[in-house]
Amino acid sequence: MRKLYLAMGLALVAMLVAAGAAFAAYTFDPATGTGFVGKGDVQLIYGWNNQQLQANAKLVDFRASTTSETTWTCSRPAPTPQDPNREITQQRSTTTTTQGLATTVTRDTSKGKNGPVTGFNLTGYEGTPTVTTDGPAVGSCPATPSGFTFDEGSQVTTPGATVLEVSIDGSTWYTLPPPTTTTV
């Protein structure tokens, strides 16, 4: 009977640990690059158990990535003098800014200075941001066919949300799902 209770207790603990990992959440302030990522968020991405997390924690890196979209219009007179309308074309460009985050591994020090990893403190941005653009230069107009000019005041930039990404090799990055808690 004691073995049955022990087995049921262990099963319950395993379910609670799994549920805790499944509902892990992080906090992140895009303005400062600070926050906290719990171990469960990283374990979910890589499918690691606790032992694998302990062994690989020093390899974990984070970065923040924000994508914004800018639209603008260009116009030109209609091709014939009898047509008073203008020909209008809309242009679109996407800009992604990515920057690394400084991190420290957090541990349960009640189990000694090298206690189990509990997560990762994000302590701010590091390095120079990388900016990439997909699309024409903002404010530019098509050259073919010629005659288009930029319509002043038509430019609108829509910022996107900042996402948190994790990597263990610095080349393959995985986006963390949005946190279930309020962002700091």
TANOR-V611197 format. One record per residue. N is the residue number from 1. RES is the residue in three letters. SS is DSSP state (h for helix, s for strand, l for the rest). OMEGA is omega as a letter, one per 40 degrees, with the letter a starting at -180 (none if undefined). D_FIRST is the distance of its C-alpha to the first C-alpha in Angstrom with 2 decimals. Layout:
n=N res=RES ss=SS omega=OMEGA d_first=D_FIRST
n=N res=RES ss=SS omega=OMEGA d_first=D_FIRST
//
This chain:
n=1 res=MET ss=l omega=i d_first=0.00
n=2 res=ARG ss=h omega=i d_first=3.81
n=3 res=LYS ss=h omega=i d_first=5.36
n=4 res=LEU ss=h omega=i d_first=5.11
n=5 res=TYR ss=h omega=i d_first=6.44
n=6 res=LEU ss=h omega=i d_first=8.62
n=7 res=ALA ss=h omega=i d_first=9.88
n=8 res=MET ss=h omega=i d_first=10.70
n=9 res=GLY ss=h omega=i d_first=12.36
n=10 res=LEU ss=h omega=i d_first=14.29
n=11 res=ALA ss=h omega=i d_first=15.37
n=12 res=LEU ss=h omega=i d_first=16.64
n=13 res=VAL ss=h omega=i d_first=18.51
n=14 res=ALA ss=h omega=i d_first=20.01
n=15 res=MET ss=h omega=i d_first=21.19
n=16 res=LEU ss=h omega=i d_first=22.75
n=17 res=VAL ss=h omega=i d_first=24.47
n=18 res=ALA ss=h omega=i d_first=25.80
n=19 res=ALA ss=h omega=i d_first=26.98
n=20 res=GLY ss=h omega=i d_first=28.64
n=21 res=ALA ss=h omega=a d_first=30.47
n=22 res=ALA ss=h omega=a d_first=31.52
n=23 res=PHE ss=l omega=i d_first=33.00
n=24 res=ALA ss=l omega=a d_first=34.56
n=25 res=ALA ss=l omega=i d_first=38.05
n=26 res=TYR ss=s omega=i d_first=41.06
n=27 res=THR ss=s omega=a d_first=44.12
n=28 res=PHE ss=s omega=i d_first=47.60
n=29 res=ASP ss=s omega=a d_first=51.08
n=30 res=PRO ss=l omega=a d_first=53.65
n=31 res=ALA ss=l omega=a d_first=56.49
n=32 res=THR ss=l omega=a d_first=55.29
n=33 res=GLY ss=l omega=a d_first=52.83
n=34 res=THR ss=s omega=i d_first=50.16
n=35 res=GLY ss=s omega=a d_first=46.55
n=36 res=PHE ss=s omega=i d_first=42.99
n=37 res=VAL ss=s omega=i d_first=40.91
n=38 res=GLY ss=s omega=a d_first=37.17
n=39 res=LYS ss=h omega=a d_first=35.39
n=40 res=GLY ss=h omega=i d_first=33.71
n=41 res=ASP ss=h omega=a d_first=37.16
n=42 res=VAL ss=h omega=i d_first=38.02
n=43 res=GLN ss=h omega=i d_first=34.68
n=44 res=LEU ss=h omega=a d_first=35.14
n=45 res=ILE ss=h omega=a d_first=38.65
n=46 res=TYR ss=h omega=a d_first=37.84
n=47 res=GLY ss=l omega=a d_first=34.30
n=48 res=TRP ss=l omega=i d_first=33.24
n=49 res=ASN ss=l omega=a d_first=29.85
n=50 res=ASN ss=h omega=a d_first=29.85
n=51 res=GLN ss=h omega=i d_first=30.86
n=52 res=GLN ss=h omega=i d_first=33.74
n=53 res=LEU ss=h omega=a d_first=34.88
n=54 res=GLN ss=h omega=a d_first=35.06
n=55 res=ALA ss=h omega=a d_first=37.14
n=56 res=ASN ss=h omega=a d_first=39.48
n=57 res=ALA ss=h omega=a d_first=39.94
n=58 res=LYS ss=h omega=i d_first=43.38
n=59 res=LEU ss=h omega=a d_first=44.61
n=60 res=VAL ss=l omega=i d_first=43.98
n=61 res=ASP ss=s omega=i d_first=47.20
n=62 res=PHE ss=s omega=i d_first=47.97
n=63 res=ARG ss=s omega=i d_first=51.13
n=64 res=ALA ss=s omega=a d_first=52.38
n=65 res=SER ss=s omega=i d_first=54.42
n=66 res=THR ss=s omega=i d_first=56.60
n=67 res=THR ss=s omega=i d_first=58.65
n=68 res=SER ss=s omega=i d_first=61.60
n=69 res=GLU ss=s omega=i d_first=64.00
n=70 res=THR ss=s omega=i d_first=67.72
n=71 res=THR ss=s omega=i d_first=69.98
n=72 res=TRP ss=s omega=i d_first=73.75
n=73 res=THR ss=s omega=i d_first=76.63
n=74 res=CYS ss=s omega=i d_first=79.82
n=75 res=SER ss=s omega=i d_first=82.81
n=76 res=ARG ss=s omega=i d_first=86.27
n=77 res=PRO ss=s omega=i d_first=89.17
n=78 res=ALA ss=l omega=a d_first=89.06
n=79 res=PRO ss=l omega=a d_first=90.81
n=80 res=THR ss=l omega=a d_first=93.82
n=81 res=PRO ss=l omega=a d_first=96.08
n=82 res=GLN ss=l omega=a d_first=95.93
n=83 res=ASP ss=l omega=a d_first=92.15
n=84 res=PRO ss=l omega=a d_first=91.65
n=85 res=ASN ss=l omega=i d_first=87.85
n=86 res=ARG ss=s omega=i d_first=86.08
n=87 res=GLU ss=s omega=a d_first=83.67
n=88 res=ILE ss=s omega=i d_first=80.36
n=89 res=THR ss=s omega=i d_first=77.52
n=90 res=GLN ss=s omega=i d_first=74.20
n=91 res=GLN ss=s omega=a d_first=72.85
n=92 res=ARG ss=s omega=i d_first=69.28
n=93 res=SER ss=s omega=i d_first=67.82
n=94 res=THR ss=s omega=i d_first=64.29
n=95 res=THR ss=s omega=i d_first=63.70
n=96 res=THR ss=s omega=i d_first=60.42
n=97 res=THR ss=s omega=a d_first=60.01
n=98 res=THR ss=s omega=i d_first=57.26
n=99 res=GLN ss=s omega=i d_first=56.61
n=100 res=GLY ss=s omega=i d_first=54.12
n=101 res=LEU ss=s omega=i d_first=51.89
n=102 res=ALA ss=s omega=a d_first=51.36
n=103 res=THR ss=s omega=i d_first=47.70
n=104 res=THR ss=s omega=i d_first=45.62
n=105 res=VAL ss=s omega=i d_first=41.99
n=106 res=THR ss=s omega=a d_first=39.82
n=107 res=ARG ss=s omega=i d_first=36.99
n=108 res=ASP ss=l omega=a d_first=34.33
n=109 res=THR ss=h omega=i d_first=36.34
n=110 res=SER ss=h omega=i d_first=33.79
n=111 res=LYS ss=h omega=a d_first=32.33
n=112 res=GLY ss=l omega=a d_first=35.81
n=113 res=LYS ss=l omega=i d_first=39.01
n=114 res=ASN ss=l omega=i d_first=37.56
n=115 res=GLY ss=l omega=a d_first=34.33
n=116 res=PRO ss=l omega=i d_first=32.79
n=117 res=VAL ss=s omega=i d_first=35.21
n=118 res=THR ss=s omega=i d_first=34.81
n=119 res=GLY ss=s omega=a d_first=37.91
n=120 res=PHE ss=s omega=i d_first=41.66
n=121 res=ASN ss=s omega=i d_first=44.39
n=122 res=LEU ss=s omega=a d_first=47.46
n=123 res=THR ss=s omega=i d_first=50.35
n=124 res=GLY ss=s omega=i d_first=53.33
n=125 res=TYR ss=s omega=i d_first=55.50
n=126 res=GLU ss=s omega=i d_first=56.84
n=127 res=GLY ss=s omega=a d_first=59.69
n=128 res=THR ss=s omega=i d_first=62.16
n=129 res=PRO ss=s omega=i d_first=61.06
n=130 res=THR ss=s omega=a d_first=61.67
n=131 res=VAL ss=s omega=i d_first=63.51
n=132 res=THR ss=s omega=a d_first=63.93
n=133 res=THR ss=s omega=i d_first=65.94
n=134 res=ASP ss=s omega=a d_first=65.79
n=135 res=GLY ss=s omega=a d_first=68.95
n=136 res=PRO ss=l omega=i d_first=72.52
n=137 res=ALA ss=l omega=a d_first=73.58
n=138 res=VAL ss=l omega=i d_first=73.21
n=139 res=GLY ss=l omega=i d_first=76.52
n=140 res=SER ss=l omega=a d_first=77.91
n=141 res=CYS ss=l omega=a d_first=79.48
n=142 res=PRO ss=l omega=i d_first=79.95
n=143 res=ALA ss=l omega=a d_first=82.95
n=144 res=THR ss=l omega=e d_first=83.32
n=145 res=PRO ss=l omega=a d_first=84.90
n=146 res=SER ss=l omega=i d_first=86.59
n=147 res=GLY ss=l omega=i d_first=87.70
n=148 res=PHE ss=l omega=i d_first=84.34
n=149 res=THR ss=s omega=a d_first=84.09
n=150 res=PHE ss=s omega=i d_first=81.18
n=151 res=ASP ss=l omega=a d_first=80.99
n=152 res=GLU ss=l omega=i d_first=80.87
n=153 res=GLY ss=l omega=a d_first=78.10
n=154 res=SER ss=l omega=a d_first=76.05
n=155 res=GLN ss=l omega=i d_first=73.48
n=156 res=VAL ss=s omega=i d_first=69.99
n=157 res=THR ss=s omega=i d_first=67.02
n=158 res=THR ss=s omega=i d_first=63.53
n=159 res=PRO ss=s omega=i d_first=60.95
n=160 res=GLY ss=s omega=i d_first=57.53
n=161 res=ALA ss=s omega=i d_first=54.20
n=162 res=THR ss=s omega=i d_first=53.20
n=163 res=VAL ss=s omega=i d_first=50.20
n=164 res=LEU ss=s omega=a d_first=48.08
n=165 res=GLU ss=s omega=a d_first=47.68
n=166 res=VAL ss=s omega=i d_first=45.60
n=167 res=SER ss=s omega=i d_first=46.38
n=168 res=ILE ss=l omega=i d_first=45.34
n=169 res=ASP ss=l omega=i d_first=48.55
n=170 res=GLY ss=l omega=i d_first=51.20
n=171 res=SER ss=l omega=i d_first=52.37
n=172 res=THR ss=l omega=a d_first=49.58
n=173 res=TRP ss=l omega=i d_first=48.71
n=174 res=TYR ss=s omega=i d_first=46.00
n=175 res=THR ss=s omega=i d_first=46.33
n=176 res=LEU ss=l omega=i d_first=43.47
n=177 res=PRO ss=l omega=i d_first=42.72
n=178 res=PRO ss=l omega=a d_first=44.17
n=179 res=PRO ss=l omega=i d_first=42.14
n=180 res=THR ss=l omega=i d_first=40.17
n=181 res=THR ss=l omega=i d_first=41.38
n=182 res=THR ss=l omega=i d_first=44.96
n=183 res=THR ss=l omega=a d_first=47.13
n=184 res=VAL ss=l omega=none d_first=48.30
//
